[in-house]
Amino acid sequence: MAQMDGDLIDWTVYTETRTALGGDFVRILGYFREDGTQSVEKIEKAIRERSAAEIVVPAHTLKGESSQFGAVRLSLLAEQIEMTARKCVEHQEAPDEIIEMAAGLRTLFQQSLATLDKESSPVVKRQPHGFGRRSNNFSAQVIGR
């Protein structure tokens, strides 16, 4: 089984995608941020308008894109929403049963994205040193102690 961050991210899939995309990874992750945000907004709007048909495509898009980056929980939730919306369309029902599923969608998207951003950040963490201050060890050597 792949190593996962509380089942939020499948790091094996993440690493494969990052390797495959190389220098384009951060740019493509930015597209995921934009597309995912739009998909979540469209799903929420469609639920408010009680339109199951308007949920299918954004849920499908979110499912596929999140899966590419290894955001497994998000992908599974989007798939559940998509399949339920398809069933509602077939039976000509309002998407009422999706309301509860979608309640945590935005939060899960944001958590997944934050985790992906943190992992892909090019910023290197360094030990904090006081600005413009030398370590005591260095001062002692210079002074000749």
C-alpha positions as CSV (number, residue, x, y, z in Angstrom):
1,M,0.0,0.0,0.0
2,A,1.2,3.5,-0.8
3,Q,2.4,5.8,1.9
4,M,-0.4,8.3,2.6
5,D,-0.8,11.4,4.7
6,G,-3.8,10.4,6.7
7,D,-5.2,9.1,3.3
8,L,-5.2,12.7,2.1
9,I,-2.4,12.4,-0.4
10,D,-0.9,9.3,-2.0
11,W,2.7,10.3,-2.1
12,T,3.6,7.6,-4.7
13,V,1.2,9.1,-7.2
14,Y,2.4,12.6,-6.3
15,T,6.0,11.7,-6.9
16,E,5.2,10.0,-10.2
17,T,3.3,13.0,-11.4
18,R,6.0,15.4,-10.2
19,T,8.7,13.3,-12.0
20,A,6.6,13.1,-15.2
21,L,5.9,16.9,-15.3
22,G,9.4,18.0,-14.2
23,G,9.8,21.7,-14.4
24,D,6.1,22.2,-15.4
25,F,4.9,20.7,-12.1
26,V,4.3,23.9,-10.2
27,R,2.6,25.5,-13.2
28,I,0.3,22.5,-13.6
29,L,-0.4,22.5,-9.9
30,G,-1.5,26.1,-10.3
31,Y,-4.0,25.1,-13.0
32,F,-5.3,22.5,-10.6
33,R,-5.8,25.2,-8.0
34,E,-7.8,27.4,-10.5
35,D,-9.8,24.5,-12.0
36,G,-10.5,22.9,-8.6
37,T,-11.7,26.2,-7.2
38,Q,-14.0,26.7,-10.1
39,S,-15.3,23.1,-9.9
40,V,-16.1,23.4,-6.2
41,E,-17.9,26.7,-6.8
42,K,-19.9,25.2,-9.7
43,I,-20.9,22.2,-7.6
44,E,-22.0,24.4,-4.7
45,K,-24.0,26.6,-7.1
46,A,-25.6,23.6,-8.7
47,I,-26.6,22.2,-5.4
48,R,-28.2,25.6,-4.4
49,E,-30.1,25.6,-7.7
50,R,-31.0,21.9,-7.2
51,S,-29.5,21.0,-10.6
52,A,-28.0,17.5,-10.6
53,A,-27.0,17.8,-14.3
54,E,-24.8,20.9,-13.5
55,I,-22.9,18.9,-10.9
56,V,-21.7,16.1,-13.1
57,V,-19.0,17.8,-15.2
58,P,-17.3,19.8,-12.4
59,A,-17.3,16.8,-10.1
60,H,-15.8,14.7,-12.9
61,T,-13.1,17.3,-13.6
62,L,-12.3,17.6,-9.9
63,K,-12.1,13.8,-9.6
64,G,-9.6,13.4,-12.4
65,E,-7.4,16.3,-11.6
66,S,-7.1,15.5,-7.9
67,S,-6.4,11.9,-8.8
68,Q,-3.5,13.0,-10.9
69,F,-1.8,14.7,-8.0
70,G,-2.5,11.9,-5.6
71,A,-5.2,13.8,-3.6
72,V,-7.1,10.5,-3.0
73,R,-9.7,11.6,-0.5
74,L,-10.7,14.5,-2.6
75,S,-10.8,12.3,-5.7
76,L,-13.0,9.7,-4.0
77,L,-15.4,12.4,-2.7
78,A,-15.7,14.0,-6.1
79,E,-16.3,10.6,-7.7
80,Q,-19.1,9.9,-5.1
81,I,-20.7,13.3,-5.9
82,E,-20.4,12.7,-9.6
83,M,-21.9,9.2,-9.5
84,T,-24.8,10.4,-7.2
85,A,-25.4,13.3,-9.5
86,R,-25.6,11.0,-12.5
87,K,-28.1,8.8,-10.7
88,C,-30.2,11.8,-9.8
89,V,-30.2,12.9,-13.5
90,E,-31.2,9.4,-14.6
91,H,-34.1,9.4,-12.1
92,Q,-34.9,13.0,-12.6
93,E,-34.4,13.8,-9.0
94,A,-33.1,16.9,-7.2
95,P,-29.5,16.4,-5.8
96,D,-30.7,16.6,-2.2
97,E,-28.6,13.6,-1.1
98,I,-25.4,15.3,-2.4
99,I,-25.8,18.2,0.0
100,E,-24.3,16.3,2.9
101,M,-21.5,14.9,0.8
102,A,-20.6,18.3,-0.6
103,A,-20.7,20.0,2.8
104,G,-17.0,19.3,3.4
105,L,-15.9,19.5,-0.2
106,R,-14.4,23.0,-0.1
107,T,-12.5,22.3,3.1
108,L,-11.1,19.0,1.8
109,F,-10.0,20.7,-1.5
110,Q,-8.3,23.5,0.5
111,Q,-6.6,21.0,2.8
112,S,-5.4,18.8,-0.1
113,L,-4.1,21.9,-2.0
114,A,-2.3,23.2,1.1
115,T,-0.6,19.8,1.6
116,L,0.4,19.7,-2.1
117,D,1.6,23.3,-2.0
118,K,3.7,22.7,1.1
119,E,5.3,19.6,-0.4
120,S,6.1,21.3,-3.7
121,S,7.4,24.6,-2.3
122,P,10.9,25.4,-3.5
123,V,11.6,27.3,-0.3
124,V,14.3,25.6,1.7
125,K,13.8,25.8,5.5
126,R,16.9,27.1,7.3
127,Q,17.8,27.4,10.9
128,P,16.8,30.8,12.3
129,H,19.7,33.1,13.1
130,G,19.3,36.6,14.3
131,F,19.4,39.2,11.5
132,G,22.9,40.7,11.4
133,R,24.1,38.8,14.4
134,R,26.9,36.4,14.5
135,S,26.8,33.2,16.6
136,N,28.5,33.3,20.0
137,N,31.0,30.7,18.8
138,F,32.1,33.0,15.9
139,S,32.4,36.1,18.2
140,A,34.5,34.1,20.7
141,Q,36.9,33.1,17.9
142,V,37.3,36.6,16.5
143,I,37.8,38.2,20.0
144,G,40.3,35.5,20.8
145,R,38.7,33.9,23.8
